[in-house]
Amino acid sequence: MNFNKILKALFGDKSSRDMKLIQPFVDKVKEAYPEIKALSNDELRAKTKEIQKYVQDAGKEQRDKIAELRAKIEDTPIDEREEIFNQIDKLDKEALDNYEKALNEVMPVAFSIVKDTARRFAENEETIVTATDFDRELAADPAKDFITIDGDNAIYHNHWTAGGNDLKWEMVHYDVQIFGGVVLHQGKIAEMATGEGKTLVATLPVFLNALTGNGVHVVTVNDYLAKRDSEWMGPLYMFNGLSVDCIDKHQPNSPARRKAYQADITFGTNNEFGFDYLRDNMAVSPADLVQRQHNYAIVDEVDSVLIDDARTPLIISGPVPKGDDQMFEEYQPLVQSLYEVQRKQATELLSEARHKLAEAQKTNDKSAAQKLQEEGFLALYRSFKALPKNKALIKYLSEDGIKAGMLKTEEYYMANNNREMPKAIEPLYFVTDEKMNSCDLTDKGTAWLANKVNDNQLFVLPDITTELSVLEKQKDDKLIDEQTYIDQKDALMAHYGVQSERVHTLQQLLKAYTMFNKDDEYVVLNGEVKIVDEQTGRIMEGRRWSDGLHQAVEAKEHVKVEAATQTFATITLQNYFRMYHKLAGMTGTASTEAGEFWDIYKLDVVEIPTNRPILRKDMEDRVYKTAREKYAAVIDEVETMRNQGRPLSCWYYICRNQ
């Protein structure tokens, strides 16, 4: 028995400790459930109103004081308003703390109400209650096919349309799903195996936290799931008097979307929540705002949203003055010619590297072999710095020992603050840095361009600081008068602006040719360049690269070059979701990123046990030194399974460089 097993035997693992902490809450729900089950349909709904009033009254005193303070703000001098805002923040925190205490008190009853509502829907084709104004409002909407009005009664049916399909409600919460609901209510991440019912689990904490009236956001990764889940789980909430909506069903900045945010429970995609926040920050009037306070959010596929895509910025951009005045189409043929010259050179360098490294393997003379190897890896490194996305190069680097040898060469030339690097890149026309996502001309490339345009200063930035200093000295020495100084300075700045734009255009075009490949990073559809999401492979409609890169790719593909834009507002998903008072998430794979979740969001990951023992055997991951070894192992495994007559499903993630 190893040391880890001894520790586990003595103290238990995290999963068992979490179970001991949360199981008492599950037991309280099970104790409260028989009393709730015995209620009539109308009594059940009345119980919801009762606990809803209790929860909202917990923060009523603070909310009333906040309203009084807000009413004073307009009549208070600006320099005295800070104290009022500090008081509001303090009262708001007190109110949220009081709400949380009240929610913990009513949690067993609230969870029991949701579970028994699910049971009544599953066991009865029709659930009849006394109709309220809210019921009549729901029945008036043709999209709400789960409810009809018959005189003074409202009839809730147990089948309705969700996501375009007619579904019959047949689910009731298991104990492990109540366990998961407690985890989500506590602001943690519930890791649940596929098929264990994450969507149903979320109904428990969503219902509970919606009782405050502060709003609950259920975040999904795509608009289909957002719409489907709002329609699928919606009747469970609406039966108990809570309003439900989905922002993806409505246009941005519309009254309908504002109303969706005012609902007790709001479904939507992560990007739409983020973009609505940005639009609110650009609003010129309070009447234009759609979102309210960020209270509580449950994020589905939380590892994808909060880790994989967390640093991806959401950007709202708009036109710039003279946005059509661009140089991309003018210099595209010149850059294409330069790219072709370097591509030919990169191919020759790769061929040279292959030849010399092969010769080094054959020769018995150690000193000659070492020299050939050094020259071969230098040629390979030059080919890499010339065109890192050359597919032939990528394939060769996957061979055993090749990439390691090239990286060793890179270390030598990067040592001592890149002292030897000029020797390595001397033959190249431009240098590509894949990590920094940049392309920079070398002296050789600048000379090549100057020769092509018969102007050795066309793509060189002037030393603006020195030239301005000379101009200042001429003015101080009375060699030029004030007006001449102003005119010459304006002319100098204008020239610098044109040169700067020209160099920037050149760099972006080089980047478009070397770093962005058609049908990998983007596709061309109907004469438009559309970005492909590297995580999902889906086309990202309406998204454009910034800083002129998208225009450079459009010029490269000979489609219409759109006007330049500027960024008006931006935020990352990471920063957006950290604004919520309470955040929780669900996924099937969170343990591997548990450290990141805690470091970034202070979110704990809890493994939810399965309802039945798992029959599937989860194998340990296998890691190989090279892609070639990995693929060989995959092929061997497929062949073994095939010979045994066993079906096999292969899943393969395509990386950007493969």
Rosetta blueprint (number, residue, H / E / L):
1 M L
2 N L
3 F H
4 N H
5 K H
6 I H
7 L H
8 K H
9 A H
10 L H
11 F H
12 G L
13 D L
14 K H
15 S H
16 S H
17 R H
18 D H
19 M H
20 K H
21 L H
22 I H
23 Q H
24 P H
25 F H
26 V H
27 D H
28 K H
29 V H
30 K H
31 E H
32 A H
33 Y H
34 P H
35 E H
36 I H
37 K H
38 A L
39 L L
40 S L
41 N H
42 D H
43 E H
44 L H
45 R H
46 A H
47 K H
48 T H
49 K H
50 E H
51 I H
52 Q H
53 K H
54 Y H
55 V H
56 Q H
57 D H
58 A H
59 G L
60 K H
61 E H
62 Q H
63 R H
64 D H
65 K H
66 I H
67 A H
68 E H
69 L H
70 R H
71 A H
72 K H
73 I H
74 E L
75 D L
76 T L
77 P L
78 I H
79 D H
80 E H
81 R H
82 E H
83 E H
84 I H
85 F H
86 N H
87 Q H
88 I H
89 D H
90 K H
91 L H
92 D H
93 K H
94 E H
95 A H
96 L H
97 D H
98 N H
99 Y H
100 E H
101 K H
102 A H
103 L H
104 N H
105 E H
106 V H
107 M H
108 P H
109 V H
110 A H
111 F H
112 S H
113 I H
114 V H
115 K H
116 D H
117 T H
118 A H
119 R H
120 R H
121 F H
122 A H
123 E H
124 N L
125 E L
126 E E
127 T E
128 I E
129 V E
130 T E
131 A L
132 T L
133 D H
134 F H
135 D H
136 R H
137 E H
138 L H
139 A H
140 A L
141 D L
142 P L
143 A L
144 K L
145 D L
146 F L
147 I E
148 T E
149 I E
150 D E
151 G L
152 D L
153 N E
154 A E
155 I E
156 Y E
157 H E
158 N L
159 H E
160 W E
161 T E
162 A E
163 G L
164 G L
165 N E
166 D E
167 L E
168 K E
169 W L
170 E L
171 M L
172 V L
173 H L
174 Y L
175 D H
176 V H
177 Q H
178 I H
179 F H
180 G H
181 G H
182 V H
183 V H
184 L H
185 H H
186 Q L
187 G L
188 K L
189 I E
190 A E
191 E E
192 M L
193 A L
194 T L
195 G L
196 E L
197 G L
198 K H
199 T H
200 L H
201 V H
202 A H
203 T H
204 L H
205 P H
206 V H
207 F H
208 L H
209 N H
210 A H
211 L L
212 T L
213 G L
214 N L
215 G L
216 V E
217 H E
218 V E
219 V E
220 T E
221 V L
222 N L
223 D H
224 Y H
225 L H
226 A H
227 K H
228 R H
229 D H
230 S H
231 E H
232 W H
233 M H
234 G H
235 P H
236 L H
237 Y H
238 M H
239 F L
240 N L
241 G L
242 L L
243 S L
244 V E
245 D E
246 C E
247 I H
248 D H
249 K H
250 H L
251 Q L
252 P L
253 N L
254 S L
255 P H
256 A H
257 R H
258 R H
259 K H
260 A H
261 Y H
262 Q H
263 A L
264 D L
265 I E
266 T E
267 F E
268 G E
269 T E
270 N H
271 N H
272 E H
273 F H
274 G H
275 F H
276 D H
277 Y H
278 L H
279 R H
280 D H
281 N H
282 M H
283 A L
284 V L
285 S L
286 P H
287 A H
288 D H
289 L L
290 V L
291 Q L
292 R L
293 Q L
294 H L
295 N L
296 Y E
297 A E
298 I E
299 V E
300 D E
301 E L
302 V H
303 D H
304 S H
305 V H
306 L H
307 I H
308 D H
309 D L
310 A L
311 R L
312 T L
313 P E
314 L E
315 I E
316 I E
317 S E
318 G E
319 P E
320 V L
321 P L
322 K L
323 G L
324 D L
325 D L
326 Q L
327 M L
328 F H
329 E H
330 E H
331 Y H
332 Q H
333 P H
334 L H
335 V H
336 Q H
337 S H
338 L H
339 Y H
340 E H
341 V H
342 Q H
343 R H
344 K H
345 Q H
346 A H
347 T H
348 E H
349 L H
350 L H
351 S H
352 E H
353 A H
354 R H
355 H H
356 K H
357 L H
358 A H
359 E H
360 A H
361 Q H
362 K H
363 T L
364 N L
365 D L
366 K H
367 S H
368 A H
369 A H
370 Q H
371 K H
372 L H
373 Q H
374 E H
375 E H
376 G H
377 F H
378 L H
379 A H
380 L H
381 Y H
382 R H
383 S H
384 F H
385 K H
386 A H
387 L L
388 P L
389 K L
390 N L
391 K H
392 A H
393 L H
394 I H
395 K H
396 Y H
397 L H
398 S L
399 E L
400 D L
401 G L
402 I H
403 K H
404 A H
405 G H
406 M H
407 L H
408 K H
409 T H
410 E H
411 E H
412 Y H
413 Y H
414 M H
415 A H
416 N H
417 N H
418 N H
419 R L
420 E L
421 M H
422 P H
423 K H
424 A H
425 I H
426 E L
427 P L
428 L L
429 Y L
430 F E
431 V E
432 T E
433 D E
434 E L
435 K L
436 M L
437 N L
438 S E
439 C E
440 D E
441 L E
442 T L
443 D H
444 K H
445 G H
446 T H
447 A H
448 W H
449 L H
450 A H
451 N H
452 K H
453 V H
454 N L
455 D L
456 N L
457 Q L
458 L L
459 F L
460 V L
461 L L
462 P L
463 D L
464 I H
465 T H
466 T H
467 E H
468 L H
469 S H
470 V H
471 L H
472 E H
473 K H
474 Q H
475 K H
476 D H
477 D L
478 K L
479 L L
480 I L
481 D L
482 E H
483 Q H
484 T H
485 Y H
486 I H
487 D H
488 Q H
489 K H
490 D H
491 A H
492 L H
493 M H
494 A H
495 H H
496 Y H
497 G H
498 V H
499 Q H
500 S H
501 E H
502 R H
503 V H
504 H H
505 T H
506 L H
507 Q H
508 Q H
509 L H
510 L H
511 K H
512 A H
513 Y H
514 T H
515 M H
516 F L
517 N L
518 K E
519 D L
520 D L
521 E L
522 Y E
523 V E
524 V E
525 L E
526 N L
527 G L
528 E E
529 V E
530 K E
531 I E
532 V E
533 D L
534 E L
535 Q L
536 T L
537 G L
538 R L
539 I E
540 M L
541 E L
542 G L
543 R L
544 R L
545 W L
546 S L
547 D L
548 G L
549 L H
550 H H
551 Q H
552 A H
553 V H
554 E H
555 A H
556 K H
557 E L
558 H L
559 V L
560 K L
561 V L
562 E L
563 A L
564 A L
565 T E
566 Q E
567 T E
568 F E
569 A E
570 T E
571 I E
572 T E
573 L H
574 Q H
575 N H
576 Y H
577 F H
578 R L
579 M L
580 Y L
581 H L
582 K E
583 L E
584 A E
585 G E
586 M E
587 T E
588 G L
589 T L
590 A L
591 S H
592 T H
593 E H
594 A H
595 G H
596 E H
597 F H
598 W H
599 D H
600 I H
601 Y H
602 K L
603 L L
604 D L
605 V E
606 V E
607 E E
608 I L
609 P L
610 T L
611 N L
612 R L
613 P L
614 I L
615 L L
616 R L
617 K L
618 D L
619 M L
620 E L
621 D L
622 R L
623 V L
624 Y L
625 K L
626 T L
627 A H
628 R H
629 E H
630 K H
631 Y H
632 A H
633 A H
634 V H
635 I H
636 D H
637 E H
638 V H
639 E H
640 T H
641 M H
642 R H
643 N H
644 Q L
645 G L
646 R L
647 P L
648 L L
649 S L
650 C L
651 W L
652 Y L
653 Y L
654 I L
655 C L
656 R L
657 N L
658 Q L
